[in-house]
Amino acid sequence: MTIPDKLSLAHLPTPIDQIRRIELPRGKKLFLKRDDQTGTELSGNKIRKLEFLLYDALEQGCDTLITCGGVQSNHARATAAAAAKLGLRCSLVLSSPTRVLPAGNLLLDKLFGATVQLVSPRDFGERLEEIMQQLADEATDRGAKAYQIPVGASNPLGTFGYFLALQEILDQERALGISFDTIVCSVGSGGTYAGLVFANQLLQAGKKIVGINISQTADHFRLITQQLWQGFSQIAEVNEDLTEPLHILDGYAGRGYALNTAEEVDFVRDFARETGVVLDPVYTGKAMRGLMESLKQNHRLFEASEHILFIHTGGLFGLFPKAEEFLLD
């Protein structure tokens, strides 16, 4: 198969840590793949995908990046940081129901010099393609060349980021003398989960890849994964169908994307106090809560799981705008 070229922006390989100070069912061990440590400004899972997309952008002679997300999008912040690092312009289309003061990721977006356009959730859902194309046209009018990046950098090219991440994990297994039978990640736009699934099939790694969706439904992301395979397999020059089981655990999206319940907030707080590890409220907090509850319930997906690796996809900066929700004493 063919792996496309990419930039080298993330600090890799990211470490794998065992979580010891937390109660787990007998016979279960939990480890974290610390992709929250891919870098400070670039931290999180998005930069693995962006390495491929930004190489492509530079190869095409683009000098302006256009992307989108929620107002506290980790992907948008990583794109803005990478653009500053590479000397590119960056325009962000961010969904927000109200005007907000710069904080968390949004503050960093502005510090990196990105141009931010806040749009209503309705316009984001119904007019996003039109708005992004308008920004691209404006770039063309001023003599620039724009490169559009979808939500989460989750397109077929971006999935190669987590294809290589599974290769990295397999190398670390050999070094650590551990074999992970189950790998778990949050699913928000689908690219991280898809890349792991594709690698598991093509590398014949024999892992169970479990996604926990933090928005939409499991069926929605199964469809997204199938669609991503079509483009991925063409780029990779792979002539086979996707046959890997698509394990996606539904039921932990809560109030929806970037919205939290009191129980989710309490879980993030308690996990930090028990382990010294900070999860984020949008992705890893919901997904880790789903994993822990499923383990306690002896969910069928994890019955045979002994060594479980959870991908910590970052998101620390998204905590700060939610400070009032935590009511820490």
Secondary structure, 3 states (H helix, E strand, C coil): CCCCCCCCCCCCCCCEEEECCCCCCCCCEEEEEEHHHCCCCCCCCHHHHHHHHHHHHHHCCCCEEEEEEECCCHHHHHHHHHHHHHCCEEEEEEECCCCCCCCHHHHHHHHCCCEEEEECHHHHHHHHHHHHHHHHHHHHHCCCCEEECCHHHCCCCCCHHHHHHHHHHHHHHHHHCCCCCEEEEEECCCHHHHHHHHHHHHCCCCCEEEEEECCCCHHHHHHHHHHHHHHHHHHHCCCCCCCCCCEEECCCCCCCCCCCCHHHHHHHHHHHHHHCCCCCCCCHHHHHHHHHHHHHCCCHHHCCCCEEEEEECCCHHHHHHHHHHHCCC
